[in-house]
Amino acid sequence: MTKTVSLLFGVHAHQPVGNFPEVIDDAHLRCYRPFLQVLHRFPEFRFAVHFSGWLLDYLLKKFPEDMALLQEMVARGQVELFGAGDTEPVLAVIPEQDRYGQLTRFSDKLEKKLGQRPQGAWLTERVWEATVVPSLVDAGIRYVTVDDYHFLCTGKEANQLDGYYTTEEGGKPLDLFPISEGLRYRIPFAPAHEVVSYMEWLADQGENAAAVYFDDIEKFGIWPETYEWVYEKKWLENFICGVLASRKIKPRTYKEYHDEVKTRGIIYLPTTSYIEMNEWTLPAPAAARYADLVSREKNAGRYEEHKAFVRGGIWKNFFTRYPESNWMHKRMQNLSLRLSQLPESKRSADLLDDLYEAQANDAYWHGLFGGLYLPHLRRAVYNAIVRLESKLDRIVSRKSAVQTDFDNDGIDEYCLFNSELQAIVKLDGYAGICEFDSYRLNQNFCDTLRRQAEHYFEKIHNNKTGSEHRGEGIASAHDRVTFKQEISFSDLLTDSSPHGLFTDSWINVGERSPIHNYALVKSGTASMQFNAEVEAGAITKTINLDGNRIEAQYTAKDFKDAVMSVRLLLAMPCCDGYAGRYIDADNNILGGFGTPIEINNTVRLILDDGVLGGHLVLGASQFISIHAQPYFTVSQSEAGFEKIMQAVEINVQWPIDDEPLNLWLEVNLGNGWR
């Protein structure tokens, strides 16, 4: 009797909350549409699919005819729908009540819009922590998929991973399917006939065997070279035909297999994610050592035997690597707590919409894809955070001045706010504003990213392009080294200065000395006063919040022949796009935000941003000099290394004398042109 293997084929479709519509439309044209069109022609090929909630809503509205193909395949039993958190959060890092809410909201959506309630779930980035099990089970999920690597880390052998296992947490059982790394690396990069042959080999290895595949659908058309390979050269069609022609391969849904085949037994997985993530989540020096260790093991021919014990970091390490991610995460957690403390009658759907949007995973981390480095993804999270905070303030007011350690880094912050603005000052000696929110524009103007060393900088220094692929097929994006832009050595320099607004230095004989010993001496509901003793004299700095204006007043004593320098890093949504421009005191357009500008003897500069829907006015009580330039970081993506504008960097200077100087920012709606 011929042995067979059940092919459990699943794909995960996702676009980050806040991604540009033109990017999603292009992804649909090159991937989602042709994929559905090809699969629709083969009713016998059963598979599973997960569309993240935000993307599903967009596609159903924008491309209803194409999504009707999916609805038809669901109705005829060809497709099994997989659940998840609605906005694609990493479940392990959001509060427990939000896990259940996100899961049930998405399951309700699938049942209502596509006619099927999921029993399986896709775990975002395959991040596994046992703490998520109760929420999954309570939400009606019976099984999830994780990498086979997770199982190898428990001591299981590769030949034992052709079925599913059962775990539990607090007595609540959940079944776990191990995604095959062999299939994940072959599909769709190896020739179709080789993948089919590999699965036929798997059929001969055991009884009731399953070949488990669940991975990003974007590999089928969006990754480099894949559209031509998958559709024009008919890889997908050839693969399906090869599977259906095989006497050894039986395509099935996960539910069919789960209902008919018993568990292989109990298992408890360690906290981990997929192998690549374990490297990405490490800081650059540790990531380099980890990569060297992996390379040595591979060169010695020991890697496959030892890889389960060559561990990197865990996903939560991104909060320790990137202070910006940690800050955003802790702000989200605090708002979740505030919302959960409201009477149930006041926890409206629109409040949950904002909270769940703030939990979308992509803006919190960085690996092969831009993620945290992409300003528009962080902006979508902060838009939701600021919007939700404003709504909560109208329901239950909070103290107008608060001192606490918001991000648990051991340093307190002081928060000033009114109905228009919020300013959070870091009490680290620099007395800079680390978050500056406009409630009317839902914008955090301090939402930027500091330049820090990344493990992939070594590849940029080597300046070599190409891939490690050999033989037929195409290279995976993981193996490519390409450049979207020319990257210079200076682009890779790191920035140790604090980010935000009103961080100060004094310049004497051309030498810049940061002021980092400000002491808080007075605080109130709308103002704070700091004093600093420096080599040349003393500085008093007072921060005031008034209506739509934040102001810093500087008073100096005992300085001679010195210049005060104040740095402001402002996150403008337009970045270096065409809709952002500087306007001087005489209403002249000086250039876009991507253009360096220099102005002497001025008292005003307008930053006008058509994407923002408003503008900033930088003003001073006496003449100042302004130098502005774009602030770039270097990141990697599946398309190559690139420079990304994070913020407008403005340096304001004036000669220090006994006269106080007021420097302010006004936030206004509408166009800044007068």
C-alpha positions in Angstrom: 0.0 0.0 0.0 1.4 3.4 -1.0 2.2 5.7 1.9 0.8 9.2 1.7 1.5 12.6 3.3 -1.1 15.1 4.0 -0.1 18.5 2.6 -1.3 21.2 5.1 -0.6 24.3 3.0 -1.3 27.6 4.5 -0.5 31.2 3.6 -0.5 34.4 5.8 -1.4 37.7 4.1 -0.5 40.9 6.0 0.1 44.6 5.5 1.0 46.9 8.4 -1.6 49.2 9.8 -0.9 52.6 8.3 0.8 51.4 5.2 0.3 53.5 2.0 -2.7 52.6 -0.1 -0.6 52.4 -3.2 1.7 49.8 -1.6 -1.3 47.7 -0.7 -2.8 48.0 -4.2 0.5 47.0 -5.7 0.7 44.0 -3.4 -2.8 43.0 -4.4 -2.0 43.3 -8.1 1.2 41.3 -7.9 0.3 38.8 -5.2 -3.1 38.5 -3.6 -5.2 38.7 -6.8 -3.1 36.3 -9.0 -2.7 33.9 -6.1 -6.5 33.7 -5.5 -7.1 33.4 -9.3 -4.7 30.5 -9.7 -6.0 28.6 -6.6 -9.6 29.2 -7.6 -9.0 27.1 -10.7 -8.0 24.0 -8.7 -10.9 23.2 -6.3 -9.2 19.9 -5.3 -6.2 21.8 -3.9 -7.3 22.5 -0.3 -5.4 25.1 1.8 -5.6 27.5 4.7 -5.3 31.2 4.6 -5.0 34.0 7.1 -5.6 37.7 6.1 -4.9 40.1 8.9 -8.1 42.0 9.9 -7.0 45.5 8.7 -5.9 44.1 5.3 -9.0 42.0 4.9 -11.2 45.0 5.5 -9.3 47.0 2.9 -9.4 44.3 0.3 -13.1 43.6 0.7 -13.9 47.2 0.2 -11.4 48.0 -2.6 -11.4 44.7 -4.5 -14.7 43.0 -3.8 -14.7 41.0 -7.1 -11.3 39.4 -6.3 -12.3 38.7 -2.7 -15.4 37.0 -4.0 -13.1 34.2 -5.2 -12.0 33.7 -1.6 -15.6 33.7 -0.4 -16.5 31.1 -3.1 -13.5 28.9 -2.1 -14.6 29.0 1.5 -18.2 28.1 0.7 -17.1 25.1 -1.4 -14.8 23.8 1.4 -11.6 24.4 -0.4 -10.3 27.0 2.1 -9.9 27.0 5.9 -9.7 30.4 7.4 -7.2 31.0 10.3 -7.8 33.5 13.0 -5.4 35.8 14.9 -5.6 39.2 16.7 -7.6 41.6 14.5 -4.8 44.2 14.0 -2.0 41.5 14.0 -0.6 42.1 17.4 2.1 39.9 19.0 -0.2 38.3 21.5 2.5 37.8 24.1 3.1 41.5 24.5 -0.4 42.9 24.9 -2.5 42.7 28.0 -4.5 39.5 28.6 -7.9 41.1 28.2 -6.8 42.6 24.9 -5.6 39.2 23.6 -9.1 37.7 24.0 -10.7 40.9 22.6 -8.5 40.9 19.5 -9.0 37.2 18.8 -12.8 37.2 19.2 -13.2 40.4 17.2 -11.4 38.9 14.3 -13.2 35.5 14.5 -16.5 37.4 14.5 -15.4 39.3 11.4 -14.4 36.1 9.5 -17.7 34.5 10.4 -19.8 37.5 9.4 -17.9 38.5 6.2 -16.6 35.1 4.9 -19.0 32.7 6.5 -16.6 30.6 8.6 -15.5 30.8 12.2 -11.8 29.8 12.6 -10.6 26.9 14.8 -7.0 27.5 13.9 -4.9 30.6 14.5 -1.8 32.2 13.0 0.6 33.4 15.7 2.1 36.8 14.6 5.8 36.3 13.8 5.4 32.8 15.3 6.2 34.4 18.7 5.5 31.7 21.3 5.0 32.2 25.0 2.9 29.8 27.0 1.0 32.7 28.5 -1.0 33.1 25.3 -2.6 29.6 25.6 -5.6 30.5 27.8 -6.7 33.4 25.7 -6.5 31.4 22.5 -8.5 28.5 24.0 -11.1 30.9 25.6 -11.5 32.5 22.2 -12.4 29.2 20.6 -9.1 28.4 19.0 -8.2 24.6 19.0 -4.8 24.7 17.2 -2.0 27.0 16.1 1.1 26.8 13.8 4.6 27.5 15.0 8.0 26.7 13.5 9.5 23.2 13.8 12.4 25.0 15.4 10.3 25.5 18.5 9.9 21.7 18.8 13.6 21.0 18.2 14.4 23.3 21.1 12.5 20.8 23.4 14.7 17.9 22.2 12.4 16.5 19.5 14.0 15.1 16.4 13.1 16.3 12.9 11.6 13.0 12.0 9.1 13.3 14.9 7.6 16.5 13.5 5.2 15.2 10.9 2.0 15.6 13.0 0.7 17.8 15.8 1.3 17.9 19.5 -0.7 19.1 22.5 0.3 21.6 25.1 -1.6 23.2 28.0 -1.5 26.2 30.3 -3.5 26.3 33.5 -5.3 23.1 32.4 -6.4 24.5 29.0 -5.2 22.4 26.1 -4.1 23.7 22.7 -2.7 21.7 19.8 0.4 22.8 17.9 1.4 22.1 14.3 5.2 22.4 13.5 5.8 24.3 10.3 8.5 22.6 8.3 11.6 24.6 7.8 12.5 22.4 4.8 9.2 23.5 3.1 9.5 27.1 4.2 12.9 27.5 2.6 11.9 25.6 -0.6 8.5 27.2 -1.3 8.4 29.0 -3.7 12.2 29.3 -4.3 13.1 25.8 -5.4 11.7 24.4 -8.7 8.2 23.1 -8.2 9.2 19.5 -9.2 11.9 19.5 -6.5 9.4 20.5 -3.8 7.0 17.8 -4.9 9.7 15.2 -4.8 10.7 16.4 -1.3 7.1 15.9 -0.1 6.9 12.5 -1.7 10.0 11.6 0.2 8.3 12.8 3.4 5.4 10.4 2.7 7.7 7.4 3.0 9.0 8.5 6.4 6.0 7.7 8.7 2.4 6.9 9.2 -0.4 9.5 9.0 2.4 12.0 8.2 1.7 15.7 7.6 3.8 18.1 5.5 3.1 21.4 7.4 3.6 24.7 5.5 2.4 28.1 6.7 4.2 31.2 5.6 3.9 34.7 4.1 1.9 34.9 1.0 4.0 37.9 0.0 6.7 35.4 -1.0 4.3 34.6 -3.9 4.8 37.8 -6.0 6.1 40.6 -3.8 9.5 39.5 -2.8 12.2 40.2 -5.4 11.9 38.1 -8.6 9.0 36.2 -7.3 6.2 37.6 -9.5 8.0 36.5 -12.6 8.9 33.2 -11.1 5.6 32.3 -9.4 3.1 33.5 -12.1 4.8 34.3 -15.4 7.0 31.2 -15.2 4.0 29.4 -13.6 5.7 28.0 -10.5 2.5 28.1 -8.5 0.5 26.3 -11.2 3.2 23.7 -11.7 3.4 23.1 -8.0 -0.3 22.6 -7.6 -0.5 20.3 -10.7 2.5 18.3 -9.4 0.8 17.9 -6.0 -2.6 16.8 -7.5 -0.8 14.4 -9.9 1.1 12.7 -7.1 -0.3 9.5 -5.6 1.6 10.2 -2.4 0.5 13.8 -1.6 -3.0 14.6 -0.3 -3.8 18.3 0.1 -6.0 18.8 3.1 -7.1 21.5 5.4 -5.8 21.6 8.9 -9.2 21.0 10.3 -9.6 17.8 8.2 -6.3 16.4 9.4 -6.9 17.5 13.0 -10.3 15.9 13.1 -9.1 12.6 11.8 -5.6 12.1 13.3 -4.7 12.0 17.0 -2.1 14.1 18.7 1.5 12.8 19.0 1.5 13.6 22.7 2.1 16.3 25.2 4.8 19.0 24.7 5.9 22.3 26.3 7.6 24.8 24.1 10.2 27.4 25.2 9.7 31.1 24.6 11.0 31.7 21.1 10.3 32.7 17.5 11.7 31.7 14.2 15.5 31.4 13.8 16.0 34.6 11.9 14.1 36.6 14.5 16.3 35.2 17.2 19.2 37.1 15.6 17.4 40.3 14.7 16.3 40.8 18.3 19.8 40.9 19.6 21.8 44.2 19.9 24.5 44.6 17.1 27.5 43.2 19.0 25.6 40.2 20.3 24.0 39.6 16.9 27.4 39.6 15.2 28.7 37.0 17.7 25.6 34.9 17.2 26.0 35.1 13.4 29.6 34.1 13.7 28.7 31.1 15.8 26.1 30.0 13.4 28.6 30.4 10.5 31.2 28.3 12.3 28.7 25.6 13.0 27.6 25.5 9.4 31.2 25.5 8.1 31.9 22.6 10.4 28.8 20.7 9.2 27.3 20.7 12.7 24.6 23.3 12.4 21.6 21.0 11.7 22.6 18.9 14.6 23.2 21.8 17.0 20.8 24.6 15.8 18.2 23.9 18.5 20.9 24.8 21.1 22.4 27.8 19.3 19.9 30.3 20.7 19.6 34.0 20.1 17.2 36.4 21.8 13.5 36.5 22.3 11.0 38.9 20.7 10.6 41.1 23.8 14.3 42.0 23.5 13.2 44.6 20.9 12.0 46.7 23.8 15.5 46.7 25.3 17.2 47.3 21.9 15.1 50.2 20.9 14.0 52.7 23.6 11.5 54.2 21.1 9.8 50.8 20.8 9.7 50.4 24.6 8.3 53.9 25.0 5.5 53.2 22.5 4.7 49.9 24.1 4.5 51.2 27.6 2.3 54.1 26.5 -0.1 51.6 24.9 -0.1 49.4 28.0 -1.0 52.4 30.2 -3.9 53.3 27.9 -5.2 49.7 27.9 -5.2 49.8 31.7 -7.1 53.1 31.7 -9.7 51.8 29.3 -10.1 48.5 31.2 -10.9 50.6 34.4 -13.8 52.3 32.8 -17.3 51.1 33.5 -18.3 48.5 30.9 -21.0 50.9 29.6 -18.4 53.4 28.6 -16.0 50.9 26.9 -17.2 51.8 23.4 -16.2 50.1 20.2 -14.4 53.2 18.9 -12.1 53.2 22.0 -11.3 49.5 21.3 -10.6 50.4 17.7 -8.0 52.9 18.7 -6.4 50.6 21.3 -6.2 47.6 19.0 -4.7 49.8 16.3 -2.0 50.9 18.7 -1.2 47.2 19.2 -0.4 46.4 15.6 3.0 44.7 15.7 5.0 46.1 12.7 6.0 49.4 14.2 7.5 47.8 17.3 10.4 45.8 15.8 12.9 45.6 12.9 14.4 42.6 11.0 14.4 41.9 7.3 11.6 44.4 6.8 11.6 48.1 7.7 9.2 47.9 10.6 10.2 50.3 13.4 12.4 52.2 11.0 9.4 53.3 8.9 7.9 56.6 10.2 4.5 56.1 8.7 4.1 52.8 10.6 5.0 54.4 13.9 2.8 57.4 13.1 -0.2 55.1 12.7 0.4 53.7 16.2 0.9 57.1 17.7 -2.1 58.5 15.9 -4.2 55.8 17.7 -2.4 56.4 21.0 -3.0 60.1 20.9 -6.5 59.8 19.7 -7.4 57.3 22.4 -5.8 59.3 25.1 -7.8 62.4 24.1 -11.0 60.4 24.2 -10.2 58.9 27.6 -9.4 62.3 29.0 -12.9 63.5 28.0 -14.5 60.5 29.7 -12.4 60.6 32.9 -10.1 63.5 33.5 -6.5 62.9 34.8 -4.2 65.0 36.8 -2.8 67.8 34.6 0.8 67.3 35.8 2.3 63.9 36.6 5.8 62.7 37.5 6.4 59.0 36.9 8.7 56.5 35.1 6.5 55.9 32.1 8.8 53.4 30.4 10.4 51.6 33.4 13.9 52.7 32.4 14.8 54.0 35.9 14.4 57.7 34.9 11.3 59.7 35.7 9.4 61.8 33.2 7.2 64.8 33.9 4.0 65.2 32.0 2.3 68.5 31.2 -0.9 68.6 29.2 -4.0 70.6 28.3 -6.9 70.1 25.9 -4.6 71.0 22.9 -1.2 69.6 23.7 0.9 67.2 25.8 4.6 67.6 26.6 6.5 64.8 28.4 9.9 65.9 29.7 12.6 63.4 30.4 14.2 64.1 33.8 17.6 62.8 32.7 19.6 66.0 33.1 19.0 67.1 29.5 15.5 68.5 30.3 14.4 67.7 26.7 10.8 66.9 25.7 10.6 63.3 24.6 7.0 63.3 23.5 5.1 66.3 22.2 1.5 65.5 21.1 -1.2 67.5 19.3 -4.6 66.2 20.2 -6.3 68.0 17.3 -3.8 66.5 14.8 -3.3 63.2 16.6 0.4 63.7 16.0 3.5 63.0 18.2 6.1 65.4 16.9 8.9 63.6 18.9 8.2 60.3 17.1 11.6 59.7 15.6 14.3 57.1 15.8 17.9 57.5 17.0 20.7 56.3 14.8 22.2 53.2 16.3 24.5 50.4 15.1 22.8 47.5 13.4 24.2 44.0 12.8 23.8 44.4 9.0 26.1 47.4 8.8 28.9 45.0 8.2 27.3 43.9 5.0 27.1 47.6 3.9 30.7 48.2 4.8 31.7 45.3 2.6 29.7 46.9 -0.2 29.1 43.6 -2.0 25.9 42.8 -3.7 24.4 39.4 -4.8 23.0 36.3 -3.1 24.1 33.0 -1.8 21.7 31.0 -4.0 23.1 28.2 -6.2 21.4 26.1 -8.8 17.9 26.3 -10.2 15.2 28.5 -8.7 15.6 32.0 -7.1 17.2 33.4 -4.0 15.2 34.2 -0.9 15.2 37.8 0.3 17.1 36.5 3.4 20.1 35.6 1.2 20.2 38.8 -0.9 22.5 41.8 -0.4 21.2 44.8 -2.4 21.2 48.6 -2.2 18.2 50.7 -2.9 20.4 53.8 -2.4 24.0 54.6 -2.2 25.1 54.4 1.5 28.2 56.3 2.7 30.3 55.8 5.8 28.9 59.0 7.3 25.3 57.6 7.0 26.3 54.8 9.4 27.5 57.0 12.2 25.5 56.6 15.4 23.9 59.4 17.5 24.4 59.4 21.2 22.4 62.6 21.8 18.9 62.4 23.3 16.1 62.9 20.8 13.2 65.2 21.2 12.8 69.0 21.6 14.9 71.6 23.4 18.1 69.7 24.1 20.8 72.3 24.8 24.5 73.0 24.3 26.7 76.0 24.7 29.5 76.8 22.3 32.7 78.5 23.2 35.6 79.0 20.8 34.0 76.6 18.4 33.7 73.8 21.0 30.2 72.4 21.7 29.4 71.3 25.3 26.0 69.6 25.9 24.1 70.7 29.0 23.2 67.4 30.8 23.0 68.4 34.4 19.7 70.3 34.5 18.0 69.9 37.9 14.3 70.3 38.3 13.7 73.1 40.9 10.1 74.0 40.4 7.1 72.4 38.7 3.4 73.0 38.4 0.4 72.2 36.2 1.6 74.1 33.2 5.3 74.8 33.7 8.7 73.4 34.9 11.9 75.2 35.8 15.4 73.8 35.6 18.8 75.1 36.7 22.2 74.1 35.4 25.6 75.1 36.5 28.2 74.8 33.7 31.8 75.8 33.3 31.0 79.2 31.8 28.1 80.2 34.1 24.5 79.2 34.9 21.4 78.6 32.9 17.8 78.7 34.0 15.4 76.9 31.6 11.7 77.2 32.0 9.2 75.1 30.0 5.7 76.4 29.7 2.6 74.9 28.1 -0.1 77.3 27.1 -2.9 76.6 24.7 -1.4 75.5 21.4 2.1 76.6 22.3 5.1 75.0 24.0 7.7 77.5 25.1 11.3 77.2 26.5 12.6 80.4 28.2 16.4 80.6 28.7 18.1 82.9 31.2 21.9 83.0 31.4 24.3 84.4 34.0 28.0 85.0 33.9 28.6 83.8 30.3 31.1 85.6 28.1 31.5 85.3 24.4 29.4 82.0 24.2 26.6 80.9 22.0 23.6 78.9 23.0 22.5 76.1 20.8 19.2 74.3 21.0 18.4 71.1 19.0 14.9 70.1 18.0 14.1 66.9 16.2 10.6 67.2 14.7 8.7 64.3 13.2 6.8 65.7 10.2 4.6 63.2 8.4 5.6 64.4 5.0 9.3 63.7 5.7 11.1 64.5 2.4 8.0 64.3 0.3 6.7 67.0 -1.9 4.1 68.3 0.5 6.5 69.5 3.2 8.1 73.0 3.0 9.8 75.7 5.1 8.4 79.2 5.0 10.4 82.1 6.4 9.2 85.3 8.3 8.6 87.0 5.0 6.4 84.2 3.7 9.0 82.9 1.2 9.2 79.2 0.5 12.7 78.2 1.3 12.6 74.5 0.2 11.3 71.1 1.2 12.1 69.3 4.5 14.6 67.2 2.6 16.7 70.3 1.8 19.2 71.8 4.2 18.5 75.4 5.0 20.4 78.2 6.8 18.8 81.4 8.1 20.4 84.2 10.0 18.7 87.0 12.0 15.2 85.7 12.0 12.4 85.3 14.5 10.1 82.9 12.8 10.2 79.7 10.7 7.0 77.8 9.6 7.0 74.1 8.9 4.1 73.5 6.7 3.0 69.8 6.1 0.2 68.9 3.7 0.1 65.3 5.0 -0.2 66.5 8.6 -3.1 68.8 7.9 -1.5 71.5 9.9 1.7 73.4 10.5 4.2 74.4 13.2 5.5 77.9 13.9 9.0 78.1 15.4 9.3 81.5 17.0 11.8 83.5 19.1 11.7 86.6 21.2 14.8 88.0 19.6 16.9 87.3 16.5 18.2 83.7 16.1 20.1 81.7 13.5 18.5 78.5 12.2 20.2 75.5 10.5 17.8 72.8 9.4 18.5 69.5 7.7 16.9 66.1 7.2 17.7 63.4 9.8 18.3 60.0 8.2 18.7 56.5 9.4 19.8 53.4 7.5 17.7 50.3 7.5 17.3 47.1 5.5 14.2 45.7 3.8 13.5 42.8 1.4 14.3 45.2 -1.4 17.7 46.3 0.0 19.4 48.8 2.2 18.0 52.3 2.2 18.2 55.7 3.9 14.9 56.8 5.6 14.2 60.3 6.7 13.1 60.2 10.3 12.7 63.8 11.2 13.6 67.4 10.5 16.7 68.4 12.6 16.7 72.0 13.6 19.5 73.7 15.4 18.8 77.2 16.8 21.7 79.5 17.9 22.1 82.9 19.5 24.8 84.8 21.4 24.3 84.3 25.1 23.8 87.6 27.0 21.8 88.7 30.1 18.6 89.1 28.2 16.2 86.1 28.5 15.2 84.4 25.2 11.9 82.7 24.6 11.8 79.9 22.0 8.5 78.4 21.2 6.6 76.0 18.9 3.0 76.7 18.0 0.8 73.9 16.5 -1.9 75.1 14.1 -4.5 73.5 11.9 -4.5 74.1 8.1 -2.0 75.4 5.7 0.9 77.5 7.0 1.0 79.9 4.0 0.0 83.4 4.9 
